[in-house]
Amino acid sequence: ANIKTALMDSMLEMVGTSHVTFACTGAMEPILYQENLEGAMQRGAMLVDISVPRNIDDVGANKVEGVKAYNVDDLKAVVAANQARRQRLVLEAEELLQGEMKSFKGWHQSLGT
């Protein structure tokens, strides 16, 4: 992976040329927002805000062409959806295994053991 870190004075240049940016600072208000991103973005990008309070104004950032911004709440929703899907798959697998065990036991008993 080609991971780069940047200081605040080169932040917009780095964000504007990156495919994916994770934001997590001690700022008390957003440092990336529609107005400063519009002039900086040189490609489509994903912005992921893992900070609390938020460092990215995701509503404004999502208005910038080619930018998709996510925050901690979005990530929690994805995790919850994935967990629910995995739980459904576990239940399906258990049903499949029960059916196979029943078939196996029937076959095993037919051997006369």
C-alpha positions in Angstrom: 0.0 0.0 0.0 1.1 3.5 -0.8 0.1 5.2 2.5 1.0 8.9 2.9 0.6 11.2 5.8 0.5 15.0 5.5 0.6 18.0 7.7 -2.3 20.5 7.7 -0.5 23.0 5.4 -0.4 20.4 2.6 -3.7 18.7 3.5 -5.8 19.9 0.5 -3.1 19.1 -2.0 -2.8 15.6 -0.6 -6.6 15.0 -0.4 -7.0 16.3 -3.9 -4.6 13.8 -5.4 -5.6 10.8 -3.3 -8.0 8.0 -4.1 -8.9 7.4 -0.4 -8.4 9.8 2.5 -9.0 9.0 6.2 -9.5 12.0 8.4 -8.9 12.0 12.1 -7.7 15.1 13.9 -8.4 16.9 17.1 -10.3 19.6 15.3 -13.6 20.6 16.9 -15.3 21.4 13.5 -15.0 20.1 9.9 -11.7 20.9 8.2 -12.9 19.4 4.8 -16.0 20.8 3.3 -17.6 21.5 0.0 -15.9 24.9 -0.6 -12.3 23.9 0.0 -12.7 20.5 -1.7 -14.2 21.9 -4.9 -11.0 23.7 -5.7 -8.7 20.9 -4.6 -10.1 17.7 -6.1 -8.1 16.4 -9.1 -9.8 13.0 -9.2 -12.7 11.0 -7.8 -12.1 10.1 -4.2 -13.5 8.4 -1.1 -13.2 10.4 2.1 -13.6 8.5 5.4 -14.1 10.5 8.6 -13.2 8.4 11.6 -13.1 11.3 14.0 -15.5 12.5 16.7 -16.4 15.3 16.3 -16.4 15.0 12.6 -13.6 16.5 10.5 -15.4 16.2 7.2 -18.7 17.9 6.3 -20.0 14.8 4.5 -23.2 16.5 3.3 -21.2 19.2 1.6 -18.4 16.9 0.5 -20.9 14.6 -1.2 -22.0 17.5 -3.4 -18.5 17.7 -4.9 -18.3 15.8 -8.2 -16.5 12.5 -7.9 -16.4 12.6 -4.1 -18.0 10.1 -1.8 -17.7 10.9 1.9 -18.4 8.5 4.8 -18.5 9.0 8.5 -18.4 6.8 11.6 -22.2 6.4 11.6 -22.0 5.2 7.9 -19.4 2.7 8.9 -21.5 1.4 11.8 -24.4 0.9 9.5 -22.3 -1.1 7.1 -21.0 -3.2 10.0 -24.5 -3.8 11.3 -25.8 -4.8 7.8 -22.8 -7.2 7.3 -23.4 -8.8 10.7 -27.1 -9.3 9.9 -26.2 -10.9 6.6 -23.6 -13.2 8.2 -26.2 -14.2 10.8 -28.7 -15.1 8.1 -25.9 -17.1 6.3 -25.2 -19.0 9.6 -28.8 -20.0 9.9 -28.9 -21.2 6.3 -25.7 -23.2 6.9 -27.1 -24.8 10.1 -30.2 -25.9 8.2 -28.1 -27.3 5.4 -25.9 -29.2 7.9 -28.9 -30.6 9.8 -30.3 -31.9 6.5 -27.0 -33.5 5.6 -26.6 -35.0 9.0 -30.1 -36.6 8.7 -29.1 -38.0 5.3 -25.8 -39.3 6.6 -27.4 -40.9 9.7 -30.0 -42.6 7.4 -27.2 -43.9 5.1 -25.1 -45.0 8.1 -28.1 -46.9 9.6 -28.8 -48.6 6.3 -25.3 -50.2 6.5 -26.7 -52.3 9.4 -24.2 -51.1 12.0 
